[in-house]
Amino acid sequence: MVKHSSRIELNQVAYKGNINFIKKKIGDKPILSSVVKANAYGHGIEAFVPMAERCGINHFCVASSFEAEQVMSVCKAESQVLIMGIIYEEDLGWAISNGISFFVYNFNRLAKVLEEARKVGKRALVHLEVETGANRTGMHAQEFPKALAFLKQHAEWLKFEGLCTHFGGAESVSNQFKIDQQHKRYKAFLKTCKEKKVLPEIRHIACSAAALAMKDTVYDMVRIGVAQYGFWPSPDIYYAHLHQTNKSSDSTMKRVFNWKTDIMDIRTVDQGEFIGYGTAFQATQNMKIAVLPLGYSNGYPRALSNRGQVLIHGKKAPIVGLINMNLFMVDITHIKNVEVGDEVVLIGRQKNNVINVSSFTNATQLLNNEMLSRLPAAIPRSVIK
């Protein structure tokens, strides 16, 4: 089998530790749903979902019917998939027949769901998403009572599996007033459910940030994205955790993700020569450089030109020159006995040094999620114990 120019390794032990930590935070009762949208935040759905199942996870959230199909192709038969985003009308029958749950965020969609459920002869698993203040997707309060009446009338074909909303910015303390308002509005929707005697089986509103820092938002299920992969949603949530536990620091959550490549070539460059395209870097001394076989087309940010670092033999090797589409160069003048084919760590640990995702994001102004989710699906992912 031919090799790709880089590879991603996922650490099973680190992931298990993250799940144990999150479960201690949320308690034993709520369902921990693993959010695997955007190719499992760049970790790779095909490799990641079985890895999560080995840690007792059997519920997965995705953003589309396309992603749901990806999860279904690798998950166990007993695992549940929930589509939080786009599901085209032509895919409704497929989702219903495969027992896939999905968000409904406007009243008009319910009639089509009913039609498709009758057509395939199977009950649809509906989660009503309600508008509480994020103003993205969500059913407005004025159409909610008739949606409940519709579910009650057609309960044979429509199961009211969930009532949910999405917080717009729970990771930031400055947004707390907004999150509190959203939670209050959600409770009003719940009250309407009780008044109409049409109750959801699962109540869920908490994302990673809310689940870790706001206990009152933990209902029957939590939708955990970034935290399961070993990243705090924000410094605010991390500091809130430290305050709650009376600690000065905490390294409980571990990065699951390691990104590696190999040295493609080694070259010597004379003082005064330029390296790479243009005149972005000129050698101020005689140098030895390593050529690496990936670039911005492989998800390595061009903004790290002349400022990023990689690990070779456990030492940091600075990037020299511009990052190209499929190549970039690093300075190895200070590292002894480097050879073509030696392992290079782009993100992760090598000996006593580490390259964090934050070293990318701080330099490029990308979010952790943005950086990871941009990594091409073609990069092979594998799980290490």
C-alpha positions as a Markdown table, in Angstrom:
| # | Residue | x | y | z |
|---|---|---|---|---|
| 1 | Met | 0.0 | 0.0 | 0.0 |
| 2 | Val | 1.4 | 3.4 | -1.0 |
| 3 | Lys | 2.1 | 5.9 | 1.8 |
| 4 | His | 0.7 | 9.3 | 2.4 |
| 5 | Ser | 3.0 | 12.2 | 3.0 |
| 6 | Ser | 1.9 | 12.5 | 6.7 |
| 7 | Arg | -0.1 | 10.5 | 9.2 |
| 8 | Ile | -2.3 | 11.0 | 12.3 |
| 9 | Glu | -2.1 | 8.8 | 15.4 |
| 10 | Leu | -4.9 | 8.8 | 18.0 |
| 11 | Asn | -4.0 | 7.8 | 21.5 |
| 12 | Gln | -6.6 | 5.4 | 23.0 |
| 13 | Val | -5.3 | 5.8 | 26.6 |
| 14 | Ala | -5.5 | 9.6 | 26.4 |
| 15 | Tyr | -9.0 | 9.4 | 25.1 |
| 16 | Lys | -10.1 | 7.0 | 27.9 |
| 17 | Gly | -8.7 | 9.4 | 30.4 |
| 18 | Asn | -10.6 | 12.3 | 28.9 |
| 19 | Ile | -13.9 | 10.4 | 28.9 |
| 20 | Asn | -13.4 | 9.4 | 32.6 |
| 21 | Phe | -12.7 | 13.0 | 33.5 |
| 22 | Ile | -15.9 | 14.3 | 31.7 |
| 23 | Lys | -18.0 | 11.6 | 33.3 |
| 24 | Lys | -16.8 | 12.6 | 36.7 |
| 25 | Lys | -17.9 | 16.2 | 35.9 |
| 26 | Ile | -21.4 | 15.3 | 34.5 |
| 27 | Gly | -22.2 | 12.2 | 36.7 |
| 28 | Asp | -23.3 | 8.7 | 35.8 |
| 29 | Lys | -26.9 | 9.4 | 34.6 |
| 30 | Pro | -26.6 | 11.7 | 31.5 |
| 31 | Ile | -25.9 | 10.2 | 28.1 |
| 32 | Leu | -22.5 | 11.3 | 26.9 |
| 33 | Ser | -22.9 | 11.9 | 23.2 |
| 34 | Ser | -19.7 | 12.2 | 21.2 |
| 35 | Val | -19.8 | 15.0 | 18.6 |
| 36 | Val | -18.0 | 13.7 | 15.6 |
| 37 | Lys | -19.0 | 16.4 | 13.0 |
| 38 | Ala | -16.2 | 17.8 | 10.7 |
| 39 | Asn | -14.6 | 14.4 | 10.4 |
| 40 | Ala | -14.5 | 14.0 | 14.2 |
| 41 | Tyr | -12.9 | 17.5 | 14.5 |
| 42 | Gly | -10.2 | 16.3 | 12.1 |
| 43 | His | -9.5 | 13.1 | 14.1 |
| 44 | Gly | -11.2 | 11.0 | 11.4 |
| 45 | Ile | -14.6 | 9.4 | 11.8 |
| 46 | Glu | -13.6 | 5.9 | 10.6 |
| 47 | Ala | -10.8 | 5.6 | 13.2 |
| 48 | Phe | -12.3 | 7.6 | 16.0 |
| 49 | Val | -15.9 | 6.1 | 16.3 |
| 50 | Pro | -14.7 | 2.5 | 17.1 |
| 51 | Met | -12.1 | 4.1 | 19.5 |
| 52 | Ala | -14.9 | 5.9 | 21.3 |
| 53 | Glu | -17.1 | 2.8 | 21.4 |
| 54 | Arg | -14.2 | 0.9 | 23.1 |
| 55 | Cys | -14.6 | 3.5 | 25.9 |
| 56 | Gly | -18.3 | 2.9 | 26.3 |
| 57 | Ile | -19.6 | 5.7 | 24.1 |
| 58 | Asn | -22.7 | 4.6 | 22.1 |
| 59 | His | -24.2 | 7.9 | 21.0 |
| 60 | Phe | -22.8 | 10.1 | 18.2 |
| 61 | Cys | -23.8 | 13.6 | 17.0 |
| 62 | Val | -23.1 | 14.7 | 13.4 |
| 63 | Ala | -23.9 | 17.8 | 11.3 |
| 64 | Ser | -25.4 | 16.1 | 8.2 |
| 65 | Ser | -26.9 | 12.9 | 6.8 |
| 66 | Phe | -23.6 | 12.5 | 4.9 |
| 67 | Glu | -21.7 | 12.3 | 8.1 |
| 68 | Ala | -24.3 | 10.1 | 9.6 |
| 69 | Glu | -23.7 | 7.6 | 6.8 |
| 70 | Gln | -20.0 | 7.7 | 7.6 |
| 71 | Val | -20.6 | 6.9 | 11.3 |
| 72 | Met | -23.1 | 4.2 | 10.4 |
| 73 | Ser | -20.5 | 2.5 | 8.2 |
| 74 | Val | -18.2 | 1.9 | 11.2 |
| 75 | Cys | -20.3 | 2.0 | 14.4 |
| 76 | Lys | -21.8 | -0.9 | 16.2 |
| 77 | Ala | -25.4 | -1.8 | 15.5 |
| 78 | Glu | -26.5 | -0.7 | 19.0 |
| 79 | Ser | -24.9 | 2.8 | 18.7 |
| 80 | Gln | -27.3 | 5.7 | 18.1 |
| 81 | Val | -26.6 | 8.5 | 15.6 |
| 82 | Leu | -28.2 | 12.0 | 15.9 |
| 83 | Ile | -28.1 | 14.5 | 13.0 |
| 84 | Met | -28.0 | 18.1 | 14.4 |
| 85 | Gly | -27.8 | 19.9 | 11.1 |
| 86 | Ile | -28.8 | 19.5 | 7.4 |
| 87 | Ile | -30.8 | 16.5 | 6.3 |
| 88 | Tyr | -32.3 | 16.9 | 2.8 |
| 89 | Glu | -35.9 | 15.8 | 2.2 |
| 90 | Glu | -34.7 | 13.0 | -0.1 |
| 91 | Asp | -32.6 | 11.6 | 2.8 |
| 92 | Leu | -35.4 | 11.6 | 5.4 |
| 93 | Gly | -36.6 | 8.1 | 4.4 |
| 94 | Trp | -33.1 | 6.7 | 4.7 |
| 95 | Ala | -32.6 | 8.2 | 8.1 |
| 96 | Ile | -35.9 | 7.0 | 9.5 |
| 97 | Ser | -35.5 | 3.5 | 8.1 |
| 98 | Asn | -32.0 | 3.3 | 9.6 |
| 99 | Gly | -33.2 | 4.5 | 13.1 |
| 100 | Ile | -31.2 | 7.7 | 12.9 |
| 101 | Ser | -32.5 | 10.6 | 15.1 |
| 102 | Phe | -32.5 | 14.1 | 13.7 |
| 103 | Phe | -33.2 | 17.7 | 14.7 |
| 104 | Val | -36.4 | 19.4 | 13.4 |
| 105 | Tyr | -36.2 | 23.1 | 13.7 |
| 106 | Asn | -39.4 | 24.3 | 11.9 |
| 107 | Phe | -43.0 | 23.2 | 12.1 |
| 108 | Asn | -43.4 | 22.6 | 8.3 |
| 109 | Arg | -40.7 | 19.9 | 8.3 |
| 110 | Leu | -42.9 | 17.7 | 10.6 |
| 111 | Ala | -45.5 | 17.0 | 7.9 |
| 112 | Lys | -42.7 | 15.7 | 5.5 |
| 113 | Val | -41.2 | 13.6 | 8.3 |
| 114 | Leu | -44.7 | 12.0 | 8.9 |
| 115 | Glu | -45.1 | 11.3 | 5.2 |
| 116 | Glu | -41.7 | 9.6 | 5.0 |
| 117 | Ala | -42.2 | 7.6 | 8.2 |
| 118 | Arg | -45.5 | 6.2 | 6.8 |
| 119 | Lys | -43.8 | 5.5 | 3.5 |
| 120 | Val | -40.9 | 3.4 | 5.0 |
| 121 | Gly | -43.2 | 1.9 | 7.7 |
| 122 | Lys | -41.1 | 3.0 | 10.6 |
| 123 | Arg | -41.4 | 5.5 | 13.4 |
| 124 | Ala | -39.3 | 8.7 | 13.1 |
| 125 | Leu | -37.0 | 9.7 | 16.0 |
| 126 | Val | -37.5 | 13.5 | 16.3 |
| 127 | His | -35.6 | 16.0 | 18.4 |
| 128 | Leu | -37.2 | 19.4 | 18.4 |
| 129 | Glu | -34.6 | 22.1 | 18.4 |
| 130 | Val | -36.0 | 25.4 | 19.9 |
| 131 | Glu | -34.9 | 29.0 | 19.4 |
| 132 | Thr | -33.6 | 30.4 | 22.7 |
| 133 | Gly | -31.3 | 33.2 | 21.5 |
| 134 | Ala | -28.5 | 31.9 | 19.2 |
| 135 | Asn | -30.7 | 32.7 | 16.1 |
| 136 | Arg | -29.2 | 30.1 | 13.9 |
| 137 | Thr | -31.6 | 27.2 | 13.7 |
| 138 | Gly | -34.5 | 26.5 | 16.1 |
| 139 | Met | -38.2 | 26.5 | 16.3 |
| 140 | His | -39.8 | 29.7 | 17.6 |
| 141 | Ala | -42.1 | 29.8 | 20.6 |
| 142 | Gln | -45.1 | 30.8 | 18.6 |
| 143 | Glu | -45.1 | 27.6 | 16.4 |
| 144 | Phe | -44.0 | 25.3 | 19.2 |
| 145 | Pro | -47.5 | 24.4 | 20.7 |
| 146 | Lys | -48.8 | 23.3 | 17.3 |
| 147 | Ala | -45.6 | 21.2 | 16.8 |
| 148 | Leu | -46.3 | 19.5 | 20.1 |
| 149 | Ala | -50.0 | 18.9 | 19.0 |
| 150 | Phe | -48.8 | 17.4 | 15.8 |
| 151 | Leu | -46.4 | 15.1 | 17.6 |
| 152 | Lys | -49.2 | 14.0 | 19.9 |
| 153 | Gln | -51.6 | 13.5 | 17.1 |
| 154 | His | -49.2 | 11.3 | 15.1 |
| 155 | Ala | -47.3 | 9.6 | 18.0 |
| 156 | Glu | -47.7 | 6.3 | 16.2 |
| 157 | Trp | -45.2 | 7.6 | 13.5 |
| 158 | Leu | -43.4 | 10.4 | 15.3 |
| 159 | Lys | -41.5 | 9.8 | 18.5 |
| 160 | Phe | -40.7 | 12.9 | 20.5 |
| 161 | Glu | -37.2 | 11.7 | 21.4 |
| 162 | Gly | -35.6 | 15.0 | 22.3 |
| 163 | Leu | -36.0 | 18.7 | 23.1 |
| 164 | Cys | -32.8 | 20.7 | 22.6 |
| 165 | Thr | -31.2 | 24.0 | 22.0 |
| 166 | His | -27.7 | 25.3 | 21.2 |
| 167 | Phe | -25.9 | 27.8 | 23.4 |
| 168 | Gly | -24.3 | 30.6 | 21.5 |
| 169 | Gly | -21.0 | 31.2 | 23.3 |
| 170 | Ala | -21.0 | 29.2 | 26.5 |
| 171 | Glu | -17.2 | 29.1 | 26.5 |
| 172 | Ser | -16.9 | 32.8 | 27.4 |
| 173 | Val | -17.7 | 34.3 | 30.8 |
| 174 | Ser | -18.6 | 37.5 | 29.1 |
| 175 | Asn | -21.5 | 35.7 | 27.5 |
| 176 | Gln | -22.9 | 34.3 | 30.7 |
| 177 | Phe | -25.9 | 36.7 | 30.8 |
| 178 | Lys | -26.8 | 35.5 | 27.3 |
| 179 | Ile | -26.4 | 31.8 | 28.3 |
| 180 | Asp | -28.5 | 32.3 | 31.4 |
| 181 | Gln | -31.2 | 33.9 | 29.2 |
| 182 | Gln | -31.1 | 31.0 | 26.8 |
| 183 | His | -31.4 | 28.5 | 29.6 |
| 184 | Lys | -34.4 | 30.4 | 31.0 |
| 185 | Arg | -36.1 | 30.3 | 27.6 |
| 186 | Tyr | -35.4 | 26.6 | 27.3 |
| 187 | Lys | -37.1 | 26.0 | 30.6 |
| 188 | Ala | -40.2 | 27.9 | 29.2 |
| 189 | Phe | -40.3 | 25.4 | 26.3 |
| 190 | Leu | -40.1 | 22.6 | 28.8 |
| 191 | Lys | -43.0 | 24.1 | 30.8 |
| 192 | Thr | -45.1 | 24.2 | 27.7 |
| 193 | Cys | -44.3 | 20.5 | 27.1 |
| 194 | Lys | -45.6 | 19.7 | 30.6 |
| 195 | Glu | -48.7 | 21.8 | 30.2 |
| 196 | Lys | -49.5 | 20.1 | 26.9 |
| 197 | Lys | -48.6 | 16.7 | 28.4 |
| 198 | Val | -46.2 | 16.0 | 25.5 |
| 199 | Leu | -42.9 | 15.3 | 27.1 |
| 200 | Pro | -39.5 | 14.5 | 25.4 |
| 201 | Glu | -37.6 | 11.4 | 26.2 |
| 202 | Ile | -34.3 | 13.2 | 26.3 |
| 203 | Arg | -33.6 | 16.9 | 27.3 |
| 204 | His | -30.2 | 18.2 | 26.1 |
| 205 | Ile | -28.7 | 21.6 | 25.9 |
| 206 | Ala | -25.1 | 21.3 | 27.2 |
| 207 | Cys | -22.0 | 21.4 | 24.9 |
| 208 | Ser | -18.5 | 20.8 | 26.2 |
| 209 | Ala | -18.2 | 24.3 | 27.8 |
| 210 | Ala | -21.6 | 24.1 | 29.6 |
| 211 | Ala | -21.1 | 20.5 | 30.7 |
| 212 | Leu | -17.8 | 21.2 | 32.3 |
| 213 | Ala | -18.6 | 24.5 | 34.0 |
| 214 | Met | -22.4 | 24.8 | 34.4 |
| 215 | Lys | -23.9 | 21.9 | 36.2 |
| 216 | Asp | -27.5 | 23.2 | 35.9 |
| 217 | Thr | -27.3 | 22.8 | 32.1 |
| 218 | Val | -26.7 | 19.0 | 32.4 |
| 219 | Tyr | -30.0 | 17.3 | 31.8 |
| 220 | Asp | -30.5 | 13.8 | 30.2 |
| 221 | Met | -27.7 | 14.1 | 27.7 |
| 222 | Val | -24.7 | 16.3 | 26.9 |
| 223 | Arg | -23.2 | 16.8 | 23.5 |
| 224 | Ile | -19.4 | 16.7 | 24.0 |
| 225 | Gly | -17.2 | 17.9 | 21.2 |
| 226 | Val | -13.8 | 19.6 | 21.7 |
| 227 | Ala | -13.4 | 18.4 | 25.3 |
| 228 | Gln | -13.4 | 14.7 | 24.5 |
| 229 | Tyr | -10.4 | 15.3 | 22.1 |
| 230 | Gly | -8.4 | 16.7 | 25.1 |
| 231 | Phe | -8.9 | 20.5 | 24.6 |
| 232 | Trp | -10.5 | 22.9 | 27.1 |
| 233 | Pro | -13.2 | 24.9 | 25.3 |
| 234 | Ser | -11.5 | 28.1 | 26.4 |
| 235 | Pro | -9.3 | 29.6 | 29.1 |
| 236 | Asp | -12.5 | 30.8 | 30.9 |
| 237 | Ile | -13.7 | 27.2 | 31.3 |
| 238 | Tyr | -10.3 | 25.9 | 32.4 |
| 239 | Tyr | -10.0 | 28.6 | 35.1 |
| 240 | Ala | -13.6 | 27.9 | 36.2 |
| 241 | His | -12.6 | 24.3 | 36.7 |
| 242 | Leu | -9.5 | 25.3 | 38.7 |
| 243 | His | -11.7 | 27.5 | 40.9 |
| 244 | Gln | -14.2 | 24.7 | 41.5 |
| 245 | Thr | -11.6 | 22.2 | 42.4 |
| 246 | Asn | -9.3 | 24.6 | 44.3 |
| 247 | Lys | -6.3 | 23.7 | 42.1 |
| 248 | Ser | -3.6 | 25.9 | 40.7 |
| 249 | Ser | -3.2 | 23.8 | 37.5 |
| 250 | Asp | -4.7 | 20.6 | 36.0 |
| 251 | Ser | -3.5 | 18.5 | 33.2 |
| 252 | Thr | -6.3 | 15.9 | 33.5 |
| 253 | Met | -7.3 | 16.1 | 29.8 |
| 254 | Lys | -4.8 | 14.9 | 27.3 |
| 255 | Arg | -4.5 | 15.6 | 23.6 |
| 256 | Val | -5.6 | 12.5 | 21.6 |
| 257 | Phe | -4.1 | 13.7 | 18.4 |
| 258 | Asn | -0.5 | 13.3 | 17.0 |
| 259 | Trp | 0.5 | 14.4 | 13.5 |
| 260 | Lys | 3.7 | 13.1 | 12.0 |
| 261 | Thr | 5.7 | 13.0 | 8.8 |
| 262 | Asp | 9.2 | 12.1 | 7.7 |
| 263 | Ile | 12.2 | 13.9 | 6.3 |
| 264 | Met | 12.1 | 13.9 | 2.5 |
| 265 | Asp | 15.6 | 15.3 | 1.8 |
| 266 | Ile | 18.5 | 17.1 | 3.5 |
| 267 | Arg | 20.4 | 19.9 | 1.9 |
| 268 | Thr | 23.2 | 22.3 | 2.8 |
| 269 | Val | 22.7 | 26.1 | 2.1 |
| 270 | Asp | 25.5 | 28.6 | 1.9 |
| 271 | Gln | 25.4 | 31.9 | 3.7 |
| 272 | Gly | 23.6 | 34.5 | 1.7 |
| 273 | Glu | 21.5 | 32.0 | -0.3 |
| 274 | Phe | 17.7 | 32.2 | -0.2 |
| 275 | Ile | 15.5 | 29.3 | 0.8 |
| 276 | Gly | 12.2 | 28.5 | -0.9 |
| 277 | Tyr | 10.1 | 30.9 | -2.9 |
| 278 | Gly | 10.9 | 34.6 | -3.1 |
| 279 | Thr | 13.2 | 36.3 | -0.6 |
| 280 | Ala | 11.3 | 35.4 | 2.6 |
| 281 | Phe | 14.3 | 33.8 | 4.1 |
| 282 | Gln | 18.0 | 34.4 | 3.5 |
| 283 | Ala | 20.7 | 32.3 | 5.2 |
| 284 | Thr | 22.8 | 34.4 | 7.6 |
| 285 | Gln | 25.2 | 31.5 | 8.0 |
| 286 | Asn | 26.0 | 28.2 | 6.4 |
| 287 | Met | 23.0 | 26.0 | 7.2 |
| 288 | Lys | 21.7 | 22.4 | 7.0 |
| 289 | Ile | 18.0 | 22.1 | 6.2 |
| 290 | Ala | 15.5 | 19.3 | 6.0 |
| 291 | Val | 12.8 | 19.2 | 3.4 |
| 292 | Leu | 9.4 | 18.0 | 4.6 |
| 293 | Pro | 6.8 | 16.5 | 2.2 |
| 294 | Leu | 3.7 | 18.5 | 3.0 |
| 295 | Gly | 2.3 | 22.0 | 2.9 |
| 296 | Tyr | -0.8 | 24.1 | 3.0 |
| 297 | Ser | -2.7 | 21.7 | 0.7 |
| 298 | Asn | -2.2 | 19.1 | 3.4 |
| 299 | Gly | -3.6 | 21.3 | 6.1 |
| 300 | Tyr | -0.3 | 22.8 | 7.4 |
| 301 | Pro | -1.1 | 26.6 | 7.7 |
| 302 | Arg | 0.9 | 28.9 | 5.4 |
| 303 | Ala | 0.8 | 31.5 | 8.1 |
| 304 | Leu | 3.5 | 29.5 | 10.0 |
| 305 | Ser | 6.0 | 30.4 | 7.4 |
| 306 | Asn | 9.2 | 31.6 | 9.1 |
| 307 | Arg | 7.6 | 31.2 | 12.5 |
| 308 | Gly | 6.5 | 27.6 | 13.1 |
| 309 | Gln | 8.5 | 24.7 | 14.5 |
| 310 | Val | 8.6 | 20.9 | 14.2 |
| 311 | Leu | 10.3 | 18.3 | 16.3 |
| 312 | Ile | 13.2 | 16.2 | 15.0 |
| 313 | His | 15.2 | 13.9 | 17.4 |
| 314 | Gly | 13.2 | 15.6 | 20.2 |
| 315 | Lys | 14.5 | 19.1 | 19.3 |
| 316 | Lys | 12.7 | 22.0 | 17.9 |
| 317 | Ala | 13.5 | 22.8 | 14.3 |
| 318 | Pro | 12.3 | 26.2 | 13.1 |
| 319 | Ile | 10.6 | 26.6 | 9.7 |
| 320 | Val | 12.6 | 28.6 | 7.2 |
| 321 | Gly | 11.1 | 30.2 | 4.2 |
| 322 | Leu | 7.5 | 30.1 | 2.9 |
| 323 | Ile | 5.4 | 27.0 | 3.3 |
| 324 | Asn | 4.5 | 25.8 | -0.1 |
| 325 | Met | 1.6 | 23.8 | -1.4 |
| 326 | Asn | 3.3 | 20.4 | -0.8 |
| 327 | Leu | 6.7 | 21.2 | 0.8 |
| 328 | Phe | 8.4 | 23.3 | 3.5 |
| 329 | Met | 11.8 | 23.5 | 5.0 |
| 330 | Val | 13.2 | 23.5 | 8.5 |
| 331 | Asp | 16.6 | 24.4 | 10.0 |
| 332 | Ile | 18.4 | 21.4 | 11.4 |
| 333 | Thr | 21.9 | 23.0 | 11.6 |
| 334 | His | 21.8 | 22.5 | 15.4 |
| 335 | Ile | 20.6 | 18.9 | 15.4 |
| 336 | Lys | 23.2 | 16.1 | 15.0 |
| 337 | Asn | 22.9 | 12.9 | 13.0 |
| 338 | Val | 19.7 | 13.7 | 11.1 |
| 339 | Glu | 19.0 | 11.4 | 8.2 |
| 340 | Val | 16.5 | 11.2 | 5.4 |
| 341 | Gly | 13.4 | 9.2 | 6.6 |
| 342 | Asp | 13.7 | 10.3 | 10.2 |
| 343 | Glu | 10.4 | 10.9 | 12.0 |
| 344 | Val | 9.1 | 14.5 | 12.2 |
| 345 | Val | 6.4 | 15.5 | 14.8 |
| 346 | Leu | 4.2 | 18.3 | 13.5 |
| 347 | Ile | 1.8 | 18.2 | 16.5 |
| 348 | Gly | 2.5 | 16.0 | 19.5 |
| 349 | Arg | 5.4 | 14.9 | 21.7 |
| 350 | Gln | 8.8 | 13.6 | 20.9 |
| 351 | Lys | 11.2 | 12.8 | 23.7 |
| 352 | Asn | 10.9 | 15.7 | 26.2 |
| 353 | Asn | 9.5 | 18.3 | 23.8 |
| 354 | Val | 6.0 | 19.0 | 22.5 |
| 355 | Ile | 4.3 | 20.9 | 19.8 |
| 356 | Asn | 0.8 | 21.9 | 20.9 |
| 357 | Val | -2.1 | 22.7 | 18.6 |
| 358 | Ser | -2.1 | 26.1 | 20.4 |
| 359 | Ser | 1.3 | 26.8 | 18.9 |
| 360 | Phe | -0.5 | 26.7 | 15.5 |
| 361 | Thr | -3.5 | 28.6 | 16.6 |
| 362 | Asn | -1.8 | 31.4 | 18.5 |
| 363 | Ala | 0.4 | 32.2 | 15.4 |
| 364 | Thr | -2.3 | 31.9 | 12.8 |
| 365 | Gln | -5.4 | 33.2 | 14.7 |
| 366 | Leu | -7.2 | 30.0 | 14.0 |
| 367 | Leu | -9.4 | 28.3 | 16.5 |
| 368 | Asn | -8.4 | 24.8 | 17.7 |
| 369 | Asn | -11.5 | 23.4 | 16.1 |
| 370 | Glu | -10.8 | 25.3 | 12.9 |
| 371 | Met | -7.3 | 24.1 | 12.6 |
| 372 | Leu | -8.1 | 20.5 | 13.3 |
| 373 | Ser | -11.2 | 20.3 | 11.1 |
| 374 | Arg | -9.4 | 21.6 | 8.1 |
| 375 | Leu | -7.0 | 18.7 | 8.0 |
| 376 | Pro | -7.7 | 16.7 | 4.8 |
| 377 | Ala | -9.6 | 13.4 | 5.2 |
| 378 | Ala | -7.1 | 11.8 | 3.0 |
| 379 | Ile | -4.4 | 11.8 | 5.8 |
| 380 | Pro | -4.5 | 8.3 | 7.3 |
| 381 | Arg | -5.6 | 8.0 | 10.9 |
| 382 | Ser | -4.7 | 5.1 | 13.2 |
| 383 | Val | -5.3 | 4.3 | 16.8 |
| 384 | Ile | -2.3 | 3.5 | 19.1 |
| 385 | Lys | -2.8 | 2.0 | 22.6 |
